[in-house]
Amino acid sequence: MHKDIQIELLIFVDYTKKIGRNGRHILDNVVKHYGDTINMKFQYFSNTVNNAEFQVTTRAVLTAKSFGKLNEMDLLLLDHEGDYTLDIIHNMAESLGIDIQKFKQKYDSLEITKELKNNINLAEKNQVKLVPAVTVNGVLYNGAWDEHALIEYIERIKNRPVAQAMENFVNWGVSAALVLLVAAIVALIFANIGFSEEYEFLRDFKFGFSAGEYNFLLPIETWINDGLMAIFFLLIGLEIKREIIFGELSSRKKATMPVIGALGGMIIPALLYLLINYNDENAHGWGVPMATDIAFTLGFMSMLGSKVPMALKTFISALAISDDLGAIIVIALFYGDGFHINAFVAALVIVGIMGILNYYKVYSNSIYIVLGVFLWFFIYQSGLHATLAGVITAISIPSRRKGNLIGIAAQASVIFKQEIVNIKDADNSQESIRHSSLQSINKAINRLTGPGEDLEHSLEKGVNYLILPLFAFFNTGIVLLGVQFNVITPVNLGIILGLCIGKPLGIVGFCWLASKFNLATLSNEISWPQLIGAACLAGVGFTMSIVVASAAFDGAVLNGAKLSIIIASALSAIVGLFILNRAINVSIGK
């Protein structure tokens, strides 16, 4: 690379897609703008399966490249109208003065086949889905096909390497789990290097609001566990609702096996805990080993990369969503803190208002969020677990069928074509679109997503990279030095065995029984050893388990339970990754 070059553009092209021709001038203008500081390289990829013409055109341009005629062949392929055949390609080569026999020999060579495959692999590595596509310094550009938008993006990449690195980190499949893990480790270190008093002071520091003689002051730990985690439960509720209405839980065929696996993964750990804690005063903690942490489970699975079958990821996602629903029900029914009727009635009134808004299809998210805040307050005051407000709010937001994609695309196309005609007729160099047309397009595009889906996407990063790490930090700072931890006490043993043994045993056992009695079928893409590995990973209970433990225990018992959850989650992750990796390698013949 030239020392002055600051920008590397990779352009992924498919000559069979005519739309790429119209955008070539955009790239030319970008290159003119940056001059010698930009390096542009063309790669080749087709998102159409078994595209024979793509093979023909790409082999042609790669072959011409070996004869020093890349740009010339590129122009001929771009300017050609109609189908691409071998005869046409040979005629193009002859017109460029290439010896046709040598061209044919090179065209069918292993070298060109390998180069074509490398192009396709590079596109997949850069997560290219549609062509034409552009990467800027290795980062896929997802913006508008407009030279000014592309230049702005290049400037952002060039001038903000730290911000871009953070964006790349967020897009990494393991990142959410890694941030959560780091927060937990930092809390443990902080509490065990002489700052335990400061840590406890921070957790117990109270703040809130007052109105007249009424004061509502809560410790930071409570604000996080009952307040911010209500937003987490809002996100979980939206995910569950989406999966039930449109996703993996939307049909009996799709949902049966994951739901059965989730039931086994909740029932067996709870029974195992109760068996160990029979007649013990802490038997009510049976809900702790029932939970699966979806962020950790899918994050650890992502560490194995593309080797993990998509069917297995989908299965575990649906199972974890079903598990979350079960955990929410358990928390609601069994882990409240007393009961106050007046606040409960006020909460019911708010739920009623939400129901009326839902019935009349009021789609504004903001009104549900405002009502959700009041709902949280009254549920907290009623003695029920305050995080339930998040779930109820998620359920209240109305859903709607997504718009017809073909119809909306046709509508947008008609509007844009008319606007282009208007611009040409008016000789308008500004190329501005009428406000009424822009409104119509925005309304049409908004019909492709539901209000809950938009809210879900807006909450996702805040929950994964702020709320859950804060929760982990303020709930895992357990003093270990000088403290005796007895793993064989009924509570601790019940949690560890419940998550490490009960979870995989329940999931795999219930799925096997369902398959044996023809109640449901496991995907052909998932082997039973792979399911065992994934089921072990589901034993990482972390977030939800700590939520239940905090509602069930206090004092030294709670600290022991939290430490047991950490130990069980670590063991489940290590064993699960080992088994799953081995099972995948066996299935692909390594």
C-alpha positions as CSV (number, residue, x, y, z in Angstrom):
1,M,0.0,0.0,0.0
2,H,1.2,3.5,-0.8
3,K,2.3,5.3,2.4
4,D,-0.2,8.2,1.6
5,I,-3.2,6.0,1.1
6,Q,-5.6,6.4,4.0
7,I,-8.7,4.7,2.6
8,E,-9.2,1.2,1.1
9,L,-12.5,0.7,-0.8
10,L,-13.5,-2.8,-1.7
11,I,-16.3,-2.8,-4.3
12,F,-18.3,-6.0,-4.6
13,V,-19.8,-6.3,-8.1
14,D,-22.2,-8.6,-10.0
15,Y,-22.4,-7.6,-13.7
16,T,-25.8,-9.4,-14.0
17,K,-27.3,-6.7,-11.7
18,K,-27.9,-3.8,-13.9
19,I,-28.4,-1.4,-10.9
20,G,-24.6,-1.5,-10.4
21,R,-24.1,0.4,-13.7
22,N,-26.0,3.4,-12.5
23,G,-23.9,3.7,-9.3
24,R,-20.5,3.6,-11.0
25,H,-20.4,7.3,-11.4
26,I,-20.8,7.7,-7.6
27,L,-17.6,5.7,-7.1
28,D,-15.8,7.7,-9.8
29,N,-16.7,11.0,-8.0
30,V,-15.6,9.6,-4.6
31,V,-12.2,8.7,-6.1
32,K,-11.9,12.1,-7.7
33,H,-12.6,13.7,-4.3
34,Y,-9.8,11.8,-2.5
35,G,-7.3,11.6,-5.3
36,D,-4.2,9.5,-4.5
37,T,-5.2,8.9,-0.9
38,I,-7.8,6.3,-1.9
39,N,-7.3,2.8,-3.2
40,M,-10.3,1.2,-4.9
41,K,-10.4,-2.5,-5.7
42,F,-13.1,-4.5,-7.3
43,Q,-14.3,-7.9,-6.0
44,Y,-17.0,-10.1,-7.3
45,F,-20.0,-11.7,-5.5
46,S,-23.6,-12.7,-6.3
47,N,-26.4,-13.0,-3.8
48,T,-28.4,-15.1,-6.3
49,V,-28.0,-18.8,-5.8
50,N,-26.7,-20.8,-8.8
51,N,-26.3,-17.7,-10.9
52,A,-24.7,-19.1,-14.1
53,E,-24.2,-15.7,-15.7
54,F,-22.3,-14.4,-12.7
55,Q,-19.9,-17.3,-13.1
56,V,-19.4,-16.5,-16.8
57,T,-18.9,-12.7,-16.3
58,T,-16.7,-13.0,-13.3
59,R,-14.5,-15.6,-14.9
60,A,-14.3,-13.4,-17.9
61,V,-13.1,-10.3,-16.0
62,L,-10.7,-12.3,-13.9
63,T,-9.2,-13.9,-17.0
64,A,-9.0,-10.5,-18.7
65,K,-7.2,-9.2,-15.7
66,S,-4.4,-11.9,-16.1
67,F,-3.9,-10.5,-19.7
68,G,-3.8,-6.9,-18.4
69,K,-7.2,-6.0,-19.8
70,L,-9.2,-5.7,-16.6
71,N,-10.6,-2.2,-17.1
72,E,-11.4,-2.8,-20.7
73,M,-13.3,-6.0,-20.0
74,D,-15.1,-4.3,-17.1
75,L,-16.4,-1.6,-19.4
76,L,-17.5,-4.1,-22.0
77,L,-19.4,-6.1,-19.4
78,L,-21.1,-3.0,-18.0
79,D,-22.1,-1.7,-21.4
80,H,-23.5,-5.0,-22.6
81,E,-27.3,-5.3,-23.0
82,G,-29.0,-8.7,-22.8
83,D,-27.8,-12.1,-21.6
84,Y,-24.1,-13.1,-21.1
85,T,-23.1,-16.2,-23.0
86,L,-19.7,-17.8,-23.6
87,D,-19.8,-16.8,-27.3
88,I,-20.4,-13.1,-26.3
89,I,-17.5,-13.3,-23.8
90,H,-15.2,-14.8,-26.4
91,N,-16.2,-12.0,-28.8
92,M,-15.4,-9.4,-26.1
93,A,-12.0,-11.0,-25.5
94,E,-11.1,-11.0,-29.3
95,S,-12.2,-7.4,-29.5
96,L,-9.6,-6.6,-26.8
97,G,-6.9,-8.3,-28.8
98,I,-6.5,-11.3,-26.5
99,D,-5.5,-14.6,-28.1
100,I,-8.8,-16.5,-27.9
101,Q,-7.2,-20.0,-27.3
102,K,-5.1,-18.7,-24.5
103,F,-8.2,-16.9,-23.1
104,K,-10.3,-20.1,-23.2
105,Q,-7.5,-22.1,-21.5
106,K,-7.1,-19.5,-18.7
107,Y,-10.8,-19.1,-18.4
108,D,-11.2,-22.8,-17.4
109,S,-8.1,-23.0,-15.3
110,L,-7.9,-23.9,-11.6
111,E,-6.2,-20.6,-10.9
112,I,-9.3,-18.6,-12.0
113,T,-11.6,-21.0,-10.1
114,K,-9.6,-20.4,-6.9
115,E,-9.6,-16.7,-7.4
116,L,-13.4,-16.7,-7.9
117,K,-13.8,-18.7,-4.8
118,N,-11.6,-16.3,-2.8
119,N,-13.8,-13.4,-4.0
120,I,-16.9,-15.1,-2.7
121,N,-15.3,-16.0,0.6
122,L,-14.1,-12.4,1.1
123,A,-17.7,-11.1,0.5
124,E,-19.1,-13.6,3.0
125,K,-16.3,-12.6,5.5
126,N,-17.4,-9.0,5.1
127,Q,-21.0,-10.0,5.6
128,V,-22.0,-8.8,2.2
129,K,-25.6,-9.8,1.5
130,L,-26.5,-7.6,-1.5
131,V,-24.5,-6.2,-4.4
132,P,-23.3,-3.7,-5.3
133,A,-21.7,-3.3,-1.9
134,V,-18.8,-1.3,-0.5
135,T,-16.4,-1.8,2.5
136,V,-14.4,1.2,3.8
137,N,-11.2,0.0,5.5
138,G,-12.8,-3.4,6.0
139,V,-16.1,-2.0,7.4
140,L,-19.3,-2.7,5.4
141,Y,-21.1,0.5,4.3
142,N,-24.8,0.2,4.9
143,G,-25.8,3.8,4.0
144,A,-27.4,5.5,1.1
145,W,-26.1,5.0,-2.5
146,D,-25.1,8.6,-2.7
147,E,-21.6,10.0,-3.1
148,H,-22.0,12.7,-0.4
149,A,-23.3,10.0,2.1
150,L,-20.4,7.7,1.2
151,I,-17.8,10.6,1.6
152,E,-19.3,11.5,5.0
153,Y,-19.0,7.8,6.1
154,I,-15.4,7.6,4.9
155,E,-14.6,10.8,6.9
156,R,-16.1,9.2,10.0
157,I,-14.2,6.0,9.5
158,K,-10.9,7.9,8.8
159,N,-11.2,10.5,11.7
160,R,-12.8,8.3,14.4
161,P,-10.9,5.1,14.6
162,V,-11.8,4.6,18.3
163,A,-15.5,5.1,17.7
164,Q,-15.3,2.7,14.7
165,A,-13.5,0.1,16.8
166,M,-16.2,0.4,19.4
167,E,-18.9,-0.1,16.7
168,N,-17.0,-3.2,15.4
169,F,-16.9,-4.5,19.0
170,V,-20.7,-4.0,19.5
171,N,-21.3,-5.8,16.2
172,W,-19.2,-8.8,17.4
173,G,-21.5,-11.6,18.5
174,V,-19.5,-12.3,21.7
175,S,-19.3,-8.7,22.9
176,A,-22.5,-8.5,25.0
177,A,-21.5,-11.6,27.0
178,L,-17.9,-10.3,27.3
179,V,-18.9,-7.0,28.7
180,L,-21.2,-8.8,31.2
181,L,-18.3,-11.1,32.2
182,V,-15.9,-8.2,32.6
183,A,-18.4,-6.3,34.9
184,A,-18.7,-9.3,37.1
185,I,-15.0,-9.8,37.4
186,V,-14.3,-6.1,38.1
187,A,-16.9,-6.3,40.9
188,L,-15.2,-9.4,42.4
189,I,-11.8,-7.7,42.2
190,F,-13.1,-4.4,43.6
191,A,-14.7,-6.1,46.6
192,N,-11.6,-8.3,47.4
193,I,-8.7,-5.8,47.2
194,G,-9.6,-3.7,50.2
195,F,-12.6,-1.7,48.8
196,S,-15.4,-3.9,50.2
197,E,-16.6,-1.1,52.5
198,E,-16.7,1.4,49.6
199,Y,-18.4,-1.1,47.4
200,E,-21.1,-1.7,50.1
201,F,-21.5,2.1,50.6
202,L,-22.0,2.5,46.9
203,R,-24.6,-0.2,46.7
204,D,-26.5,1.1,49.7
205,F,-26.3,4.8,48.8
206,K,-29.9,6.1,48.6
207,F,-31.5,8.6,46.3
208,G,-34.9,9.3,44.9
209,F,-37.5,12.0,45.0
210,S,-39.8,13.7,47.5
211,A,-43.2,15.4,47.3
212,G,-44.3,17.3,50.3
213,E,-43.9,14.9,53.3
214,Y,-43.7,11.8,51.0
215,N,-40.2,10.5,50.3
216,F,-39.3,7.8,47.8
217,L,-35.7,6.9,48.4
218,L,-34.1,3.6,47.3
219,P,-30.5,2.3,47.4
220,I,-28.6,2.2,44.1
221,E,-28.7,-1.6,44.1
222,T,-32.5,-1.5,44.3
223,W,-32.8,1.1,41.6
224,I,-30.7,-1.2,39.3
225,N,-32.3,-4.5,40.3
226,D,-35.9,-3.3,40.4
227,G,-35.7,-0.2,38.2
228,L,-33.2,-0.6,35.4
229,M,-33.9,-4.3,35.2
230,A,-37.6,-3.5,34.4
231,I,-36.2,-2.1,31.1
232,F,-34.4,-5.4,30.6
233,F,-37.7,-7.2,31.3
234,L,-39.4,-4.9,28.8
235,L,-36.9,-6.0,26.2
236,I,-37.4,-9.6,27.1
237,G,-41.1,-9.2,26.9
238,L,-40.9,-7.6,23.4
239,E,-38.7,-10.5,22.2
240,I,-41.1,-13.1,23.6
241,K,-44.0,-11.3,22.0
242,R,-42.3,-11.1,18.6
243,E,-41.3,-14.7,18.7
244,I,-44.8,-15.8,19.6
245,I,-46.5,-13.7,16.9
246,F,-44.0,-13.8,14.1
247,G,-41.0,-15.9,15.0
248,E,-39.8,-19.3,16.2
249,L,-42.7,-19.7,18.6
250,S,-45.4,-18.6,16.1
251,S,-46.4,-22.1,14.9
252,R,-46.9,-25.4,16.7
253,K,-44.3,-27.1,14.5
254,K,-41.6,-24.5,15.2
255,A,-42.3,-24.1,18.9
256,T,-43.0,-27.6,20.2
257,M,-39.5,-28.9,20.6
258,P,-37.9,-25.7,22.0
259,V,-40.8,-25.3,24.5
260,I,-40.6,-28.9,25.6
261,G,-36.8,-28.5,26.0
262,A,-37.4,-25.3,28.0
263,L,-39.9,-27.0,30.3
264,G,-37.4,-29.8,31.0
265,G,-34.7,-27.2,31.6
266,M,-36.9,-25.6,34.2
267,I,-38.6,-28.5,35.9
268,I,-35.7,-30.9,36.4
269,P,-33.3,-28.2,38.0
270,A,-36.2,-27.1,40.3
271,L,-36.9,-30.7,41.4
272,L,-33.2,-31.4,41.9
273,Y,-32.9,-28.3,44.1
274,L,-36.0,-29.3,46.1
275,L,-34.7,-32.8,46.5
276,I,-31.5,-31.5,48.0
277,N,-33.2,-28.9,50.1
278,Y,-36.1,-31.1,51.3
279,N,-37.5,-29.8,54.6
280,D,-34.9,-27.0,54.6
281,E,-35.9,-23.4,55.3
282,N,-34.4,-22.3,52.0
283,A,-36.4,-24.7,49.9
284,H,-38.3,-21.7,48.4
285,G,-35.1,-20.9,46.3
286,W,-36.1,-23.7,43.8
287,G,-36.5,-21.0,41.1
288,V,-32.9,-20.0,41.1
289,P,-31.4,-22.9,39.0
290,M,-34.4,-22.7,36.5
291,A,-33.1,-19.7,34.5
292,T,-30.9,-19.5,31.4
293,D,-29.0,-16.3,30.5
294,I,-29.6,-15.8,26.8
295,A,-26.8,-13.2,26.4
296,F,-24.2,-15.5,27.8
297,T,-25.5,-18.7,26.2
298,L,-25.7,-17.2,22.6
299,G,-22.5,-15.2,23.2
300,F,-20.5,-18.3,24.2
301,M,-22.0,-20.1,21.2
302,S,-20.8,-17.3,18.9
303,M,-17.3,-18.0,20.0
304,L,-17.3,-21.1,17.9
305,G,-18.2,-19.0,14.8
306,S,-19.9,-20.1,11.7
307,K,-19.3,-23.8,12.6
308,V,-22.4,-23.8,14.8
309,P,-25.4,-24.9,12.7
310,M,-28.0,-22.1,12.3
311,A,-30.7,-24.5,13.2
312,L,-29.0,-25.0,16.6
313,K,-28.7,-21.3,17.2
314,T,-32.4,-20.8,16.4
315,F,-33.4,-23.7,18.6
316,I,-31.4,-22.4,21.6
317,S,-32.8,-18.9,21.0
318,A,-36.4,-20.1,21.0
319,L,-35.6,-22.3,24.1
320,A,-34.1,-19.4,26.0
321,I,-37.0,-17.1,25.1
322,S,-39.4,-19.8,26.4
323,D,-37.2,-20.2,29.5
324,D,-37.4,-16.4,30.1
325,L,-41.2,-16.6,29.9
326,G,-41.2,-19.3,32.5
327,A,-38.9,-17.3,34.8
328,I,-41.1,-14.3,34.5
329,I,-44.2,-16.3,35.5
330,V,-42.3,-17.9,38.4
331,I,-41.1,-14.5,39.7
332,A,-44.6,-13.0,39.4
333,L,-46.2,-15.9,41.3
334,F,-43.7,-16.8,43.9
335,Y,-41.2,-14.1,44.6
336,G,-43.1,-11.0,45.6
337,D,-42.5,-9.1,48.8
338,G,-45.7,-8.8,50.8
339,F,-48.9,-7.4,49.3
340,H,-50.6,-3.9,49.4
341,I,-54.0,-3.8,47.9
342,N,-54.3,0.0,47.3
343,A,-51.1,0.1,45.2
344,F,-52.2,-3.1,43.4
345,V,-55.5,-1.5,42.4
346,A,-53.8,1.6,41.1
347,A,-51.5,-0.7,39.0
348,L,-54.6,-2.5,37.7
349,V,-56.1,0.8,36.6
350,I,-53.0,1.6,34.6
351,V,-53.0,-1.9,33.0
352,G,-56.7,-1.2,32.1
353,I,-55.8,2.1,30.4
354,M,-53.0,0.3,28.5
355,G,-55.5,-2.4,27.4
356,I,-57.9,0.3,26.1
357,L,-55.1,2.0,24.1
358,N,-54.1,-1.4,22.7
359,Y,-57.7,-2.2,21.8
360,Y,-58.0,1.0,19.8
361,K,-54.6,0.4,18.2
362,V,-52.8,3.4,19.5
363,Y,-49.2,2.7,18.2
364,S,-47.3,5.5,19.9
365,N,-44.6,3.9,22.0
366,S,-44.1,7.0,24.2
367,I,-47.5,6.8,25.8
368,Y,-46.9,3.2,26.8
369,I,-43.5,4.1,28.2
370,V,-44.9,6.9,30.3
371,L,-47.7,4.7,31.7
372,G,-45.1,1.9,32.2
373,V,-43.1,4.2,34.6
374,F,-46.3,4.8,36.7
375,L,-47.1,1.1,36.5
376,W,-43.6,0.3,37.8
377,F,-44.0,2.6,40.8
378,F,-47.4,1.1,41.8
379,I,-46.3,-2.5,41.3
380,Y,-43.2,-1.8,43.4
381,Q,-45.4,-0.3,46.1
382,S,-47.8,-3.3,45.9
383,G,-45.1,-5.7,46.9
384,L,-45.0,-7.6,43.7
385,H,-41.7,-7.9,41.8
386,A,-41.4,-4.4,40.1
387,T,-39.7,-5.8,37.0
388,L,-43.1,-7.2,36.0
389,A,-44.0,-3.7,34.8
390,G,-41.6,-4.1,31.9
391,V,-43.2,-7.3,30.8
392,I,-46.8,-5.9,31.1
393,T,-45.8,-2.8,29.1
394,A,-44.3,-5.0,26.4
395,I,-47.5,-7.0,26.2
396,S,-49.6,-3.8,26.0
397,I,-47.8,-2.4,23.0
398,P,-50.1,-3.3,20.1
399,S,-48.8,-5.5,17.2
400,R,-49.8,-5.3,13.6
401,R,-49.1,-7.4,10.5
402,K,-46.2,-6.1,8.5
403,G,-47.0,-4.4,5.2
404,N,-46.7,-6.2,1.9
405,L,-43.1,-5.9,0.9
406,I,-43.7,-6.2,-2.8
407,G,-46.5,-3.7,-2.8
408,I,-44.4,-1.2,-0.7
409,A,-41.4,-1.6,-2.9
410,A,-43.6,-1.0,-6.0
411,Q,-45.1,2.1,-4.4
412,A,-41.6,3.5,-3.5
413,S,-40.4,2.8,-7.1
414,V,-43.3,4.6,-8.6
415,I,-42.8,7.6,-6.4
416,F,-39.1,7.8,-7.0
417,K,-39.5,7.5,-10.8
418,Q,-42.1,10.3,-10.8
419,E,-39.8,12.5,-8.7
420,I,-36.9,11.8,-11.2
421,V,-39.2,12.8,-14.1
422,N,-40.2,16.0,-12.2
423,I,-36.5,16.9,-11.5
424,K,-35.6,16.4,-15.2
425,D,-38.5,18.4,-16.4
426,A,-37.7,21.3,-14.1
427,D,-34.0,21.0,-14.8
428,N,-33.4,21.0,-11.0
429,S,-29.7,20.5,-10.3
430,Q,-30.5,20.2,-6.5
431,E,-32.3,16.9,-7.1
432,S,-34.7,17.6,-4.1
433,I,-37.7,15.4,-3.5
434,R,-41.1,16.8,-2.6
435,H,-42.0,16.7,1.1
436,S,-45.4,14.9,0.3
437,S,-43.5,12.2,-1.6
438,L,-41.0,11.8,1.2
439,Q,-43.9,11.4,3.8
440,S,-45.5,8.7,1.7
441,I,-42.3,6.8,1.4
442,N,-41.6,7.0,5.1
443,K,-45.2,5.9,6.0
444,A,-44.8,2.9,3.6
445,I,-41.4,1.9,5.0
446,N,-42.7,2.2,8.6
447,R,-45.3,-0.5,7.8
448,L,-42.5,-3.0,7.3
449,T,-41.8,-3.0,11.1
450,G,-44.1,-3.0,14.1
451,P,-43.9,-0.4,17.0
452,G,-42.6,-3.0,19.4
453,E,-39.9,-4.0,17.0
454,D,-38.6,-0.4,16.7
455,L,-38.6,-0.1,20.5
456,E,-36.8,-3.5,20.8
457,H,-34.0,-2.3,18.5
458,S,-33.6,1.0,20.3
459,L,-33.4,-0.7,23.7
460,E,-31.0,-3.5,22.8
461,K,-27.6,-1.8,23.0
462,G,-28.5,0.1,26.2
463,V,-29.6,-3.1,27.9
464,N,-26.7,-5.2,26.8
465,Y,-23.9,-2.6,27.3
466,L,-25.2,-0.5,30.2
467,I,-28.0,-2.1,32.3
468,L,-26.8,-5.7,32.4
469,P,-23.2,-4.7,33.2
470,L,-24.4,-2.5,36.0
471,F,-26.6,-5.3,37.3
472,A,-23.6,-7.6,37.1
473,F,-21.3,-5.1,38.9
474,F,-23.7,-4.4,41.7
475,N,-24.6,-8.0,42.3
476,T,-21.4,-10.0,42.1
477,G,-19.1,-8.0,44.4
478,I,-18.9,-10.8,46.9
479,V,-16.0,-10.8,49.4
480,L,-14.2,-14.1,49.0
481,L,-11.0,-13.6,51.0
482,G,-11.3,-14.9,54.5
483,V,-14.9,-16.1,53.9
484,Q,-15.7,-19.7,54.1
485,F,-17.8,-21.0,51.2
486,N,-19.3,-24.4,51.8
487,V,-20.2,-26.0,48.5
488,I,-22.1,-28.8,50.1
489,T,-24.7,-26.7,51.9
490,P,-28.1,-27.6,50.5
491,V,-28.7,-24.1,48.9
492,N,-25.3,-24.0,47.2
493,L,-25.2,-27.6,46.1
494,G,-28.8,-27.4,44.9
495,I,-28.0,-24.4,42.7
496,I,-24.7,-25.8,41.3
497,L,-26.2,-29.3,40.5
498,G,-29.4,-27.7,39.3
499,L,-27.6,-25.6,36.7
500,C,-24.8,-27.9,35.8
501,I,-26.6,-31.2,35.8
502,G,-30.4,-30.5,36.0
503,K,-30.4,-28.0,33.0
504,P,-28.8,-30.3,30.4
505,L,-30.5,-33.4,31.8
506,G,-33.9,-31.7,31.6
507,I,-33.4,-30.2,28.2
508,V,-32.0,-33.2,26.5
509,G,-34.2,-35.7,28.4
510,F,-37.4,-33.9,27.6
511,C,-36.4,-33.5,23.9
512,W,-35.5,-37.1,23.7
513,L,-38.8,-38.2,25.2
514,A,-40.7,-35.8,22.8
515,S,-38.8,-37.3,19.9
516,K,-39.4,-40.9,21.1
517,F,-43.2,-40.4,21.4
518,N,-43.4,-38.4,18.2
519,L,-44.6,-35.3,20.0
520,A,-42.0,-33.2,18.2
521,T,-39.0,-33.6,15.9
522,L,-35.5,-32.3,16.2
523,S,-34.0,-30.6,13.1
524,N,-31.9,-32.9,10.9
525,E,-29.2,-30.2,11.1
526,I,-28.8,-30.8,14.9
527,S,-27.1,-33.9,16.2
528,W,-27.8,-35.2,19.7
529,P,-24.2,-34.6,20.9
530,Q,-24.5,-31.0,19.6
531,L,-27.8,-30.6,21.6
532,I,-26.0,-31.9,24.7
533,G,-23.3,-29.3,24.3
534,A,-25.8,-26.5,23.8
535,A,-27.9,-27.7,26.7
536,C,-24.8,-27.5,29.0
537,L,-24.3,-23.9,27.8
538,A,-27.9,-23.2,28.8
539,G,-26.8,-23.9,32.4
540,V,-25.2,-20.4,32.4
541,G,-28.0,-18.9,34.5
542,F,-26.3,-15.7,35.6
543,T,-28.6,-12.7,35.1
544,M,-32.0,-14.3,35.7
545,S,-30.7,-16.7,38.4
546,I,-29.3,-13.7,40.3
547,V,-32.6,-11.9,39.9
548,V,-34.5,-14.8,41.5
549,A,-31.8,-15.3,44.2
550,S,-32.0,-11.7,45.2
551,A,-35.8,-12.1,45.6
552,A,-35.5,-15.4,47.5
553,F,-32.6,-14.8,49.9
554,D,-30.7,-12.2,51.8
555,G,-27.5,-11.8,53.8
556,A,-24.9,-14.6,53.8
557,V,-27.3,-17.1,52.1
558,L,-27.7,-14.7,49.2
559,N,-23.9,-14.2,48.8
560,G,-23.4,-18.0,48.8
561,A,-26.2,-18.4,46.2
562,K,-24.6,-15.7,44.0
563,L,-21.2,-17.4,44.3
564,S,-22.8,-20.7,43.5
565,I,-24.4,-19.2,40.4
566,I,-21.1,-17.8,39.2
567,I,-19.3,-21.2,39.8
568,A,-22.1,-23.1,38.1
569,S,-22.2,-20.7,35.1
570,A,-18.5,-21.0,34.7
571,L,-18.5,-24.8,34.8
572,S,-21.5,-24.9,32.4
573,A,-19.7,-22.6,29.9
574,I,-16.5,-24.6,30.0
575,V,-18.1,-28.0,29.7
576,G,-20.7,-26.8,27.1
577,L,-18.1,-25.2,24.8
578,F,-15.9,-28.3,25.0
579,I,-18.7,-30.7,24.2
580,L,-20.3,-28.5,21.5
581,N,-17.0,-27.8,19.8
582,R,-16.1,-31.5,19.8
583,A,-19.5,-32.5,18.5
584,I,-19.4,-29.9,15.7
585,N,-15.9,-31.0,14.6
586,V,-17.0,-34.7,14.5
587,S,-20.0,-33.8,12.4
588,I,-17.9,-31.9,9.8
589,G,-15.2,-34.7,9.8
590,K,-12.3,-33.0,11.5
